[in-house]
Amino acid sequence: MSAPVSWPAFIDSAPETGHGVQVYDELDELSRSLARYVDAGLRTGAPAIVIATHDHWERFTRDLKAREWDPGSLEEQGLLTYMDAEETLAAVMDLELPSSERFADVVGRVVDGVATRFPDRTIRGFGEMVDLLWQRGREDAAIALEGLWNELQLRRRFALLCGYHLDIFDIRVQAEALPRVFRAHTHAQPVEDNSRLAAALDQALAEIVGPAEAARIYLDVAERVPRGSLPRAQAVLGWLSTSGNLNAARVLERTRMHYLRMRRASTLAFAP
């Protein structure tokens, strides 16, 4: 996975063949990103295709309305296409794995229809069928579905945003889930606020291993993880979780504690 542009730039510009993934803890985080992503496209006349669960669609439309868009009117104009994630997933699956033929017929057909109506615009797609599979323990099927999306992008003009509901402070998620998920995407956002995660990690490392060892860890990660491929804090958490470091679990839990405390403080600071 590489990140030629920053996450905010991906959300705003949605480069053709760009395939981003947002890992989220609370639905509000995903919905805010999705609303910004679709809003930025609509302001340039770019259409959107949203494949989401019914509950998430309702939450997203509220955020879209807050940006002064009328989802119903957008659907009538063809600028916004909604597909139910559960129904669409059932339609593309063939037993344990997604079918390339069914995917092309169900999803590819919708993409083609939107592209025909807006030939000079890059479609902004969003999907969470992969997360439905992951939450059901069908990780191989989720990665296979990501592969079908990537193959479709080679033949169609669209950007894609995915959402995964994962706990980045769980050592198994860091060691096993995130590497597979990140490899399937061009851009990754492991948390809503990377600067907050970095501050929380700095504090956790100082408390658990001390400043000198923390500096050594950062140096090791800088030498082993290509610059820009992942946010610094996520690169460190991933390295700790896969390197056999005996303090990894403690650092993750302490980072969680500080991150949540900082998030609560920020929320209270902006509360009316």
N, C-alpha and C positions, 0 to 999 in steps of 0.2 A: 504494500500500500504506500502511495506517495501523496503528498499534499502540495501541489504547485501553487495553490492560493490558500489564504486563511479560511477558517470556517465561516466568519461573517461574510467574506467575499463569495464563498460558495453559496451561502444562503441567498445573498442579494443578486449575484450574477448568474447562478445556475448554469455553469458552462456545459455545452453539449458533450455528452458522454461522461459528465461528472456523476459520481455515484457516492452520495454521502450517507453516513449512518450516525444517528444521534442515540446515545445510550442515556436513558432517563430513569429517574427514581419516581417522580411524581408526574402525573399526566399533564399538569399545567406547563411543565418545562417543554414537553414535546409539542403541545398545542401552540405555545408562543412561537417556537421556531417554525412550525408549519404555517402559521398565519403570516409570519413575516416573509417566508419563502414564496407563498402563493401571492401575497400582496405585492411583493416586488415585481413578480411577473405580470400580474394584471395591470400594473401601472405602465407597462410597455406593450400591452396588448397580447401577452403570452398566455395561453390557456393552461389549465391544470387538470390533472387526473388524480383523484384521491381514492385510494383503496384502503378503507378503514373499517373498523368495527362500528356498529350502530352507535354505541355509547360514545366512542371517541369522535365520531362524526358530529354528534350533537355538541360536544364540547368545542370542537374546532369551529363550527359555524358561529358559535357565540363570539369567539375571538375574531373571526372574520367580520362579523357585524360591528364589533367594537372599532374596527378599522374602516367603518362606514361602507362596507360592501353588503349587497343583498344577495345571499347565496341562491335564492330562488330565481332571481333575475339573471344571475350569472349562468345558472344551469340552462335557462331558456335560451340564452345567447350562445350556448355551447362553449363558453369560456371556463366552465367548471363542470367536470364530470365526476360523479360519485359512484363507486362500486363497493358493495358490501364485502368486507374482507372474508368473512366466513363462507359466504356463497361462492365467491370467486375462487377461494382456495379449494373448496369441494369440487369445483368444475375443472380445475387444472390438475388435480391429483389422479394418479393411476396406482392404486394400492398404496405402497409405502413411499413412493417418490413422485415428484411432479413430472408430468408428461410434456415433452417439448412440443408435441403436436397440439395438445390441448391448450398449452400456454399460448402458443402462436394464434390459435383460433379464438381464444377468449380474450386475452390481454392484447396481443398483437393487433387484433381486429379493431379494438377500441382505440388504440394508439393511432392506427392508420386512419380511422374515421376523423379523429381530432386533427391529425396532421393535414388531411385533405381540406378541412375548413380553414386551417391557419397555416398555409404552406411556408410562410416566411418567418415563422416564430418557433423558438425552441420550447417544446412542451415541458412543463414542470410536473413530474410525477411524484407521487408519494405512495408507499406501500407498507403494510404491516402484516401481510400474510406470513412472512418469514418469522416474525415474532410469535405469531400464533403457533407455528410449528415448533419453535424453540421452547416455548413455555410448556409444550406437551411432551418434551423430551425427545423430539424428532430432529435433532441437530443436523444430521446428514441430509435430511430432506430440505431443511432451511438453506443450507449451503448450496445444495443442488438448485434450489429455486433462485438464489442469488446469481448463480451461474447462468441461468436462463435469461435473467434480466440483463446481465452483462452481454450476452450474445445478441439480445434484441437491440441493445444500444449500438452495436456495430452496424446495424441495418436501418436504424430509425434515428430521428433527430429528437432526443429528449434528455433531460437531466432527471436524476432520481434521488429521492430522499427516503431512507428507511428509518424506522424506530424500533429499538430493542429495549425492553424493560428488564434491566439486569442490575445486580448489586455490585458495583465496581469495588466495593470494600471487602468482598468475599474472595478469599485467596484462590478458590477453585475457579471462580469466574475469571480472575486475572490470569491464571495459569492455563486454563483450558478453553474458555468460551471466547474471551476477547481476541486472542490471536487469530482464531478462525474467522470471527466476524470482521475484524479489521482487514484481513487479507482480501476479503471479497469486495472491498470498497476503495475508492480513491481518496476520500476525505472522512475523518472521524472526529466526533465530539463526544468524549467519554463522560463529561458532566456539563451541566448548563454553564457553569462559571469556572473556567480553567485557572484564572488567577486566584480564585478562592481556594481551589484544590491545591495549588502550589503553596499557598501560605499555610494551609492546614498540614500539608506534608512536611514543610520546613519545620514547623513547630513539633510535629510528632517525632521526626528523626532526631531533633535536638534533645528531646526528652527521653527517647528510648535508647539511642546509641551514642549520643553526644556529638558535638560539633565536628570533631576531627574525623570520626567514622562517617558522619553524614557527608563531609566533603569528599571522602574517598569513594563513597557510593555514587555521588553525582559524577565524579571523574570517570568511574567505570562505565556508567551508563552513557556518558558523552562519547566514550571510545567505541561502544558496542552498538548503539542505536543511532542510525543516520539522522542528522539534524533535520528537523522539520517534518519528519515522517509521523511523529506523534507529539502532542503537547508534553512538555518536560515532565510534569508530575506523573502523567500516565505512563510515560516511558520508565520512570523510576519504579512505580508500583508494579508494573509488569515484570521488570527485571528482578526485583526483590522476590516476586512470587514464583519465578521459574529458576532462580539461581541456587535454591537450597539454603538461603539465608535463614538462620534460626529465628531471627527477629521479625520476619516478614508478616506473620499473622498479627503480632502485637502492633507493628507500625500501621498496618491497614486499619485495625480497630481504633487506634488513637487518631489516625487521620480522619476517620469517619466522625469521631466525637468532635473534633475541632471544626470540620467542615459544616456539620449540622449546627453547631453553636454559632458559627459565623453567618450561616444562612438565616438563622432565627434572628440574630442581631440586625441583619440587613433588612429583614421583613418588618421588624418593629420600628426601625429608623424611618421607614417610608409609610408606616401606617398612619391614617388620618387621625 
